[in-house]
Amino acid sequence: VIDNGILGINLGQSSYNIVSNNTVNLNNNDGIYLDNSNNTYIYNNTVSRNLAGIALWTSPNSTVIANTISESNSIGIAVLLNSHFSTVTSNTIHDNAWDGIRIQNSSYTSITANNASFNSMNGILIHNFSFSDSIDNNVIDSNGDFGVTVYDFCNDNTFVNNTITNNYQFGIYLAGK
């Protein structure tokens, strides 16, 4: 159990790591934080009540699989700033203050078989030059704003076989350039 720290687990400028079977709670910043750490495998962790649950910054080819992320003060899972070719699959993301999953400035990301529900804003947000992402077989339910939002220069993203229900405004909202 990792709790009550500045960051729960922090990997910087390292590659080919495995982060698994941890409970990460009540940290002032992110629960699991990667910065310039490519090819990292994050598996079967329980992450709750941190600033963000799991954050990938410039960490391409990383995999986030079978984690439970809840009650973050911002985003459940964030794939940010050139974390291209990453995979987010089979996670349960709920009751976060902003978005369940956010993809920002990262392309060729696969978001598959997740449950993103009861987040205050979006179940999934894709924005700021994120291209060719695939969003498949997810359950996106009862989020406070939109089920899925895509905006700000995001092209060639695909949505296949998702169940998007009971979100406050729209199921899928496409906006911007």
PLY file of the C-alpha trace (Angstrom):
ply
format ascii 1.0
element vertex 177
property float x
property float y
property float z
element edge 176
property int vertex1
property int vertex2
end_header
0.00 0.00 0.00
1.36 3.37 -1.04
-0.45 6.36 0.46
-0.23 9.89 1.83
2.82 10.95 -0.19
3.57 13.59 -2.80
3.42 11.04 -5.66
2.41 7.43 -5.25
4.68 5.76 -7.82
6.93 7.95 -9.98
8.89 6.59 -12.95
11.05 9.13 -14.78
13.27 8.49 -17.79
13.11 4.73 -17.45
11.82 2.06 -19.80
10.50 -1.50 -19.83
9.04 -1.31 -16.32
6.20 -3.31 -14.77
3.97 -1.68 -12.14
1.50 -4.26 -10.84
-0.61 -5.32 -7.87
-0.30 -2.07 -5.90
-2.83 -0.08 -3.89
-2.10 3.63 -4.31
-4.28 6.04 -2.30
-4.48 9.57 -0.94
-1.37 11.09 -2.55
-1.15 14.85 -3.08
-0.25 14.41 -6.73
-0.73 11.52 -9.16
-1.15 7.93 -8.02
1.04 6.41 -10.77
3.09 8.93 -12.78
5.28 8.18 -15.80
7.50 10.82 -17.39
9.61 9.86 -20.41
9.21 6.19 -19.54
8.36 4.17 -22.62
7.23 0.56 -22.86
5.88 0.46 -19.32
3.22 -2.08 -18.30
0.77 -0.92 -15.58
-1.38 -3.86 -14.49
-3.92 -4.74 -11.78
-3.48 -1.73 -9.51
-6.12 -0.08 -7.33
-5.67 3.69 -7.45
-7.97 6.06 -5.59
-8.20 9.58 -4.17
-5.07 11.04 -5.78
-4.78 14.16 -7.96
-4.87 12.01 -11.12
-5.04 8.24 -11.03
-2.55 7.15 -13.70
-0.70 9.73 -15.84
1.56 9.00 -18.82
3.63 12.00 -19.96
5.79 11.44 -23.04
5.71 7.69 -22.36
4.95 5.95 -25.67
4.17 2.27 -26.16
2.88 1.90 -22.61
0.05 -0.40 -21.53
-2.50 0.35 -18.81
-4.57 -2.80 -18.22
-7.00 -4.17 -15.62
-6.68 -1.34 -13.09
-9.40 0.22 -10.94
-9.15 4.01 -10.74
-11.61 6.05 -8.69
-12.23 9.33 -6.90
-9.28 11.21 -8.42
-9.35 14.98 -8.01
-8.92 15.35 -11.78
-8.49 12.58 -14.39
-8.68 8.81 -13.95
-6.22 7.81 -16.73
-4.30 10.49 -18.68
-2.30 9.68 -21.83
-0.52 12.96 -22.54
2.08 14.72 -24.67
3.47 12.25 -27.21
2.55 9.05 -25.40
1.84 7.57 -28.83
1.00 3.91 -29.50
-0.20 3.29 -25.94
-2.97 0.88 -24.90
-5.65 1.45 -22.26
-7.73 -1.70 -21.84
-10.00 -3.50 -19.37
-9.87 -0.77 -16.71
-12.66 0.36 -14.42
-12.60 4.15 -14.12
-15.32 5.80 -12.03
-16.23 8.78 -9.86
-13.34 11.04 -10.92
-13.66 14.83 -10.69
-12.91 15.45 -14.39
-12.58 12.82 -17.11
-12.42 9.06 -16.84
-9.84 8.76 -19.66
-8.10 11.70 -21.36
-5.99 11.41 -24.50
-4.15 14.66 -25.25
-1.45 15.26 -27.86
-1.06 11.49 -28.26
-1.90 9.41 -31.31
-2.42 5.77 -32.27
-3.79 5.01 -28.80
-6.08 2.01 -28.31
-8.88 2.45 -25.75
-10.62 -0.92 -25.48
-13.01 -2.72 -23.12
-12.94 -0.11 -20.34
-15.79 0.93 -18.10
-15.74 4.75 -17.73
-18.74 5.70 -15.61
-19.93 8.32 -13.12
-17.09 10.76 -13.87
-17.99 14.43 -13.34
-17.13 15.56 -16.88
-16.42 13.12 -19.75
-16.16 9.37 -19.83
-13.46 9.73 -22.52
-11.93 13.00 -23.79
-9.70 13.10 -26.87
-8.20 16.48 -27.77
-5.29 18.64 -28.92
-3.80 16.95 -31.98
-4.61 13.33 -31.15
-4.89 11.30 -34.35
-5.81 7.74 -35.31
-6.95 6.63 -31.87
-9.34 3.66 -31.63
-12.14 3.56 -29.08
-13.71 0.09 -29.10
-15.96 -2.05 -26.90
-16.11 0.37 -23.96
-18.98 0.96 -21.55
-19.37 4.72 -21.04
-22.24 5.43 -18.69
-23.68 8.18 -16.49
-20.94 10.79 -16.86
-21.67 14.37 -15.84
-21.09 15.99 -19.23
-20.52 13.86 -22.33
-19.87 10.19 -22.88
-17.07 10.87 -25.39
-15.76 14.30 -26.44
-13.38 14.81 -29.38
-12.11 18.31 -30.25
-9.17 20.53 -31.25
-7.57 19.10 -34.37
-8.26 15.41 -33.80
-8.73 13.37 -36.97
-9.09 9.75 -38.07
-10.28 8.44 -34.71
-12.58 5.40 -34.80
-15.44 4.37 -32.52
-16.66 0.76 -32.77
-19.12 -1.21 -30.65
-19.18 1.06 -27.59
-22.12 1.18 -25.19
-22.72 4.87 -24.40
-25.73 5.53 -22.16
-27.19 7.96 -19.64
-24.59 10.72 -20.00
-25.87 14.17 -19.07
-25.52 15.91 -22.47
-24.48 13.86 -25.51
-23.20 10.35 -26.02
-20.52 11.45 -28.52
-19.67 15.13 -28.98
-17.43 16.09 -31.94
-16.36 19.72 -31.99
-13.65 22.06 -33.19
-11.43 21.94 -36.20
0 1
1 2
2 3
3 4
4 5
5 6
6 7
7 8
8 9
9 10
10 11
11 12
12 13
13 14
14 15
15 16
16 17
17 18
18 19
19 20
20 21
21 22
22 23
23 24
24 25
25 26
26 27
27 28
28 29
29 30
30 31
31 32
32 33
33 34
34 35
35 36
36 37
37 38
38 39
39 40
40 41
41 42
42 43
43 44
44 45
45 46
46 47
47 48
48 49
49 50
50 51
51 52
52 53
53 54
54 55
55 56
56 57
57 58
58 59
59 60
60 61
61 62
62 63
63 64
64 65
65 66
66 67
67 68
68 69
69 70
70 71
71 72
72 73
73 74
74 75
75 76
76 77
77 78
78 79
79 80
80 81
81 82
82 83
83 84
84 85
85 86
86 87
87 88
88 89
89 90
90 91
91 92
92 93
93 94
94 95
95 96
96 97
97 98
98 99
99 100
100 101
101 102
102 103
103 104
104 105
105 106
106 107
107 108
108 109
109 110
110 111
111 112
112 113
113 114
114 115
115 116
116 117
117 118
118 119
119 120
120 121
121 122
122 123
123 124
124 125
125 126
126 127
127 128
128 129
129 130
130 131
131 132
132 133
133 134
134 135
135 136
136 137
137 138
138 139
139 140
140 141
141 142
142 143
143 144
144 145
145 146
146 147
147 148
148 149
149 150
150 151
151 152
152 153
153 154
154 155
155 156
156 157
157 158
158 159
159 160
160 161
161 162
162 163
163 164
164 165
165 166
166 167
167 168
168 169
169 170
170 171
171 172
172 173
173 174
174 175
175 176
